[in-house]
């Protein structure tokens, strides 16, 4: 694969001892999947919030807590399984006062209740920087969704809540060192719905969370399934506040689908026949389809634009590289934007 994260993981992990019960290979799923019986599956995922705090993207305690919970909930949601509970590890920066820690744990409890995921327990300690790690456990009586299994002509269906773009807009505002009021951090409160994903599970071929952005998620699905994609720009699912932020920053609205920092929603690959059989909901939108032709295009402003996914998925994880990439893509998209 060309994806930077996959190549780094493969190089650092090497050949790992794999359980005979594990269904997924490296990078094939947002969570690890174990088959315990013919109709019994265990799912689990672990994620940490640290770089975002160290770099200054997440400044508010409420955001630290919210994303500690939702980063793992988002991974499990992509599998379509039901969460049993979440465990938590907190490494506090030396000198952190009790008031800050109490505020954080209250916000953790609030996020768990809103996500409908019990907090089972955990561990706490001190370190040179903040590191908040959550691990989630789930179960399913149907085979959980993986990133593999998608087919040509499958529809790309996004669970969105009409709030696409808040995460990317927050990141772009930060990268461009713009006024915080352009996209306040408090607006970024993603809530992936595992209840909705569970209903989609019987109809879908594959699923992936959009924590790294829509474009990156599409790219991963395409690479793993040896396919391409044709996307359809859908303004109605983008949050108006995110659209306003792009206008203020002088960026194309398409940047809301191209950001490396996503909205922690869920993208499904579903055949058109199965999609038409599904119960209707306003929280699902078709944003494209998978194709045999191995390139990714998007219909935008009466143009068919080829997306620079290779640049997006391989960019180095540092502020200078991201900032330079934003400038490069801004110039690339300029001819396609309406005057």
C-alpha positions as CSV (number, residue, x, y, z in Angstrom):
1,X,0.0,0.0,0.0
2,X,1.0,3.6,-0.5
3,X,-0.6,4.8,2.8
4,X,2.0,6.3,5.1
5,X,0.5,5.0,8.3
6,X,0.3,1.4,7.0
7,X,3.9,1.5,5.8
8,X,5.2,2.8,9.1
9,X,3.2,0.2,11.1
10,X,4.4,-2.7,8.8
11,X,8.0,-1.5,9.1
12,X,7.9,-1.1,12.9
13,X,5.8,-4.1,13.9
14,X,7.2,-6.6,11.5
15,X,5.8,-10.2,11.7
16,X,3.6,-10.4,14.8
17,X,2.2,-13.4,16.6
18,X,-1.4,-13.6,15.4
19,X,-4.3,-15.3,17.2
20,X,-5.9,-18.1,15.2
21,X,-9.2,-16.5,16.1
22,X,-8.4,-13.1,14.6
23,X,-10.1,-12.4,11.3
24,X,-8.4,-9.1,10.3
25,X,-4.8,-8.6,9.0
26,X,-2.8,-5.4,9.7
27,X,-4.8,-2.3,8.6
28,X,-7.8,-4.3,7.3
29,X,-10.1,-3.0,10.1
30,X,-10.5,-0.1,12.4
31,X,-10.6,-2.6,15.3
32,X,-9.3,-6.0,16.0
33,X,-11.9,-8.8,15.3
34,X,-11.9,-12.2,17.0
35,X,-14.3,-15.1,16.0
36,X,-15.2,-16.9,19.2
37,X,-18.0,-19.0,17.7
38,X,-20.2,-19.4,14.7
39,X,-22.3,-16.4,15.8
40,X,-20.0,-14.8,18.4
41,X,-17.5,-12.1,17.6
42,X,-15.3,-10.0,19.9
43,X,-14.1,-6.6,18.7
44,X,-11.6,-4.3,20.4
45,X,-9.7,-1.1,19.7
46,X,-7.2,1.2,21.5
47,X,-6.4,4.8,20.7
48,X,-4.5,7.7,22.3
49,X,-4.9,11.5,22.4
50,X,-1.5,13.1,22.9
51,X,0.0,14.7,19.8
52,X,-3.1,16.9,19.4
53,X,-2.6,18.3,22.9
54,X,1.2,18.7,22.6
55,X,0.9,20.5,19.3
56,X,-1.9,22.8,20.6
57,X,-4.7,21.7,18.4
58,X,-6.8,20.6,21.4
59,X,-6.5,23.2,24.1
60,X,-9.7,22.6,26.1
61,X,-10.0,19.9,28.8
62,X,-13.5,19.0,27.6
63,X,-12.0,18.3,24.1
64,X,-9.3,16.1,25.6
65,X,-11.9,14.0,27.4
66,X,-14.4,13.9,24.6
67,X,-11.9,12.7,22.0
68,X,-10.4,10.2,24.4
69,X,-13.8,8.5,24.4
70,X,-14.9,9.1,20.9
71,X,-11.7,8.1,19.1
72,X,-12.3,4.5,20.3
73,X,-16.0,4.6,19.9
74,X,-15.5,5.7,16.3
75,X,-13.2,2.7,15.6
76,X,-15.7,0.2,17.0
77,X,-18.6,1.9,15.2
78,X,-17.0,1.2,11.9
79,X,-17.3,-2.6,12.6
80,X,-21.0,-2.4,13.3
81,X,-20.6,-4.2,16.6
82,X,-22.1,-3.3,20.0
83,X,-19.8,-1.9,22.7
84,X,-19.6,-3.6,26.0
85,X,-17.5,-0.9,27.7
86,X,-14.4,1.3,27.7
87,X,-11.3,1.3,29.8
88,X,-9.1,4.4,30.3
89,X,-5.4,5.2,31.0
90,X,-4.5,8.7,31.9
91,X,-0.9,10.0,32.0
92,X,-0.9,13.5,33.4
93,X,1.8,16.1,32.8
94,X,3.8,16.5,36.0
95,X,2.3,19.3,38.1
96,X,-1.3,19.0,36.8
97,X,-3.6,20.1,39.6
98,X,-6.5,18.2,41.0
99,X,-9.1,20.6,39.6
100,X,-8.0,19.9,36.1
101,X,-8.1,16.1,36.6
102,X,-11.5,16.3,38.2
103,X,-12.8,18.3,35.3
104,X,-11.4,15.8,32.9
105,X,-13.0,12.8,34.6
106,X,-16.4,14.5,34.8
107,X,-16.2,15.2,31.0
108,X,-15.2,11.6,30.4
109,X,-18.3,10.4,32.2
110,X,-20.5,12.8,30.2
111,X,-19.0,11.6,26.9
112,X,-19.5,7.9,27.9
113,X,-23.1,8.5,28.7
114,X,-23.8,10.4,25.5
115,X,-22.1,7.6,23.5
116,X,-24.0,5.0,25.5
117,X,-20.8,3.2,26.3
118,X,-20.1,2.2,30.0
119,X,-16.8,3.2,31.6
120,X,-15.4,0.0,33.1
121,X,-12.2,1.3,34.8
122,X,-8.6,2.0,34.1
123,X,-5.3,3.4,35.4
124,X,-3.7,6.8,36.0
125,X,-0.2,8.2,36.4
126,X,2.1,11.0,35.6
127,X,4.5,11.7,32.8
128,X,6.4,14.4,30.9
129,X,3.3,15.1,28.7
130,X,-0.4,14.4,28.6
131,X,-1.3,11.0,27.1
132,X,-4.9,9.8,27.3
133,X,-5.6,6.3,26.1
134,X,-8.9,4.5,25.7
135,X,-9.6,0.9,24.9
136,X,-13.0,-0.3,23.9
137,X,-14.5,-3.8,23.8
138,X,-17.5,-4.9,21.7
139,X,-19.4,-7.9,20.6
140,X,-21.6,-9.0,17.6
141,X,-23.6,-12.0,16.6
142,X,-22.9,-11.2,12.9
143,X,-19.5,-10.9,11.3
144,X,-18.3,-7.4,11.9
145,X,-17.5,-5.0,9.1
146,X,-13.9,-4.7,7.9
147,X,-12.3,-2.3,5.5
148,X,-11.9,-5.2,3.0
149,X,-14.9,-6.7,1.3
150,X,-16.0,-3.7,-0.8
151,X,-16.9,-4.3,-4.5
152,X,-16.9,-2.3,-7.7
153,X,-20.2,-0.3,-8.1
154,X,-20.8,-0.3,-4.3
155,X,-22.1,3.0,-3.1
156,X,-20.1,5.0,-0.7
157,X,-22.5,5.9,2.1
158,X,-21.6,8.3,4.9
159,X,-23.2,8.5,8.3
160,X,-22.9,12.2,8.8
161,X,-25.4,14.1,11.0
162,X,-25.1,17.0,8.6
163,X,-21.9,18.1,10.4
164,X,-19.2,17.2,8.0
165,X,-16.2,19.5,8.0
166,X,-16.0,20.7,11.6
167,X,-12.9,18.6,12.3
168,X,-11.0,19.6,9.1
169,X,-12.0,23.2,9.6
170,X,-10.6,23.2,13.1
171,X,-7.3,21.8,11.8
172,X,-7.1,24.3,9.0
173,X,-7.8,27.2,11.3
174,X,-5.0,25.9,13.6
175,X,-2.5,25.4,10.7
176,X,-3.1,28.8,9.3
177,X,-2.8,30.4,12.8
178,X,-6.2,32.2,12.3
179,X,-8.5,33.6,15.0
180,X,-10.0,30.8,17.2
181,X,-13.4,32.3,16.7
182,X,-13.4,31.2,13.1
183,X,-13.9,27.7,14.3
184,X,-14.1,27.4,18.1
185,X,-12.9,24.2,19.5
186,X,-16.2,23.7,21.4
187,X,-17.9,23.1,18.0
188,X,-15.8,19.9,17.5
189,X,-17.8,17.3,19.4
190,X,-18.2,14.3,17.0
191,X,-20.6,11.5,18.1
192,X,-20.3,8.4,16.0
193,X,-23.4,6.3,16.2
194,X,-22.8,2.7,16.9
195,X,-26.5,2.2,17.0
196,X,-26.9,3.3,13.4
197,X,-23.9,1.3,12.3
198,X,-25.4,-1.8,13.9
199,X,-28.5,-1.3,11.7
200,X,-26.4,-0.9,8.6
201,X,-24.2,-4.0,9.3
202,X,-26.5,-6.5,7.6
203,X,-26.5,-4.5,4.3
204,X,-22.9,-3.3,4.0
205,X,-19.8,-4.9,2.5
206,X,-17.2,-2.8,4.3
207,X,-16.9,0.1,6.8
208,X,-14.2,2.6,7.9
209,X,-14.1,5.5,10.3
210,X,-13.3,9.0,8.9
211,X,-11.0,10.1,11.7
212,X,-8.3,10.8,9.1
213,X,-10.7,12.6,6.7
214,X,-13.1,11.4,4.0
215,X,-10.5,11.4,1.2
216,X,-8.0,9.3,3.2
217,X,-10.8,6.9,4.1
218,X,-11.8,6.5,0.5
219,X,-8.2,6.0,-0.5
220,X,-7.7,3.2,2.1
221,X,-10.9,1.4,0.9
222,X,-9.7,1.7,-2.7
223,X,-6.2,0.4,-2.0
224,X,-7.3,-2.5,0.1
225,X,-10.0,-3.6,-2.3
226,X,-8.0,-2.8,-5.5
227,X,-10.6,-0.3,-6.7
228,X,-11.1,3.4,-7.6
229,X,-13.8,5.8,-6.7
230,X,-16.1,8.4,-8.1
231,X,-17.3,11.0,-5.6
232,X,-20.2,13.5,-5.7
233,X,-19.8,16.8,-3.9
234,X,-22.8,17.2,-1.6
235,X,-22.9,20.6,0.1
236,X,-25.9,19.9,2.2
237,X,-24.1,17.4,4.5
238,X,-21.4,20.0,5.3
239,X,-21.9,22.0,8.5
240,X,-22.6,25.7,7.6
241,X,-20.0,26.8,10.2
242,X,-17.4,24.7,8.5
243,X,-18.3,26.2,5.1
244,X,-18.1,29.7,6.5
245,X,-14.6,28.9,8.0
246,X,-13.4,27.8,4.5
247,X,-14.6,31.0,3.0
248,X,-12.9,33.1,5.7
249,X,-9.6,31.1,5.3
250,X,-9.7,31.5,1.5
251,X,-9.9,27.7,1.0
252,X,-12.0,25.7,-1.4
253,X,-15.0,24.0,0.3
254,X,-13.5,20.7,-1.1
255,X,-10.9,21.0,1.7
256,X,-13.6,19.8,4.1
257,X,-13.4,16.4,2.5
258,X,-9.6,16.4,2.0
259,X,-8.4,17.1,5.5
260,X,-6.1,14.7,7.4
261,X,-8.0,15.5,10.6
262,X,-11.5,14.2,10.1
263,X,-15.0,14.1,11.7
264,X,-14.9,10.6,13.2
265,X,-17.9,9.5,11.2
266,X,-18.5,6.2,9.4
267,X,-18.2,5.5,5.7
268,X,-19.8,2.3,4.4
269,X,-19.6,0.4,1.1
270,X,-23.1,-0.9,0.2
271,X,-24.4,-2.3,-3.0
272,X,-27.2,-0.2,-4.6
273,X,-29.6,-3.1,-4.3
274,X,-29.0,-3.4,-0.6
275,X,-29.0,0.3,0.0
276,X,-32.5,0.5,-1.6
277,X,-33.6,-2.2,0.8
278,X,-32.4,-0.3,3.9
279,X,-34.8,1.7,6.1
280,X,-34.5,5.4,5.2
281,X,-32.7,7.8,7.5
282,X,-31.6,11.4,7.0
283,X,-28.3,10.6,8.6
284,X,-27.0,8.6,5.7
285,X,-25.9,10.1,2.4
286,X,-24.5,8.6,-0.8
287,X,-21.3,10.5,-1.5
288,X,-19.9,8.4,-4.4
289,X,-19.4,4.9,-5.7
290,X,-16.5,2.5,-6.1
291,X,-15.2,1.7,-9.6
292,X,-13.0,-0.8,-11.4
293,X,-10.9,2.1,-12.8
294,X,-8.2,2.7,-10.2
295,X,-8.3,6.5,-9.8
296,X,-10.4,8.8,-7.6
297,X,-12.4,11.6,-9.1
298,X,-15.0,14.0,-7.7
299,X,-17.9,15.8,-9.5
300,X,-17.5,19.4,-8.3
301,X,-18.9,22.6,-9.8
302,X,-19.7,20.9,-13.1
303,X,-16.1,19.6,-13.3
304,X,-14.6,16.1,-12.9
305,X,-11.6,16.7,-10.6
306,X,-8.9,14.1,-10.0
307,X,-8.1,14.2,-6.2
308,X,-4.4,14.3,-5.2
309,X,-4.9,11.4,-2.7
310,X,-1.3,10.2,-3.0
311,X,0.0,13.5,-1.6
312,X,-2.6,13.6,1.1
313,X,-2.1,10.0,2.4
314,X,1.7,10.2,2.3
315,X,2.3,13.6,3.8
316,X,4.7,13.7,6.8
317,X,3.1,14.2,10.2
318,X,4.6,17.6,11.0
319,X,3.1,21.1,10.9
320,X,5.4,22.4,8.1
321,X,4.5,19.5,5.8
322,X,0.8,19.9,6.4
323,X,0.9,23.6,5.8
324,X,2.9,23.2,2.6
325,X,0.4,20.6,1.4
326,X,-2.5,22.9,2.1
327,X,-0.9,25.6,0.0
328,X,-0.2,23.2,-2.9
329,X,-3.7,21.8,-3.0
330,X,-5.2,25.3,-2.7
331,X,-3.4,26.2,-6.0
332,X,-4.5,22.9,-7.6
333,X,-8.2,23.4,-6.8
334,X,-8.3,27.1,-7.6
335,X,-9.4,26.6,-11.3
336,X,-12.4,24.5,-10.3
337,X,-14.0,26.9,-7.8
338,X,-16.8,29.1,-8.8
339,X,-16.0,32.8,-9.1
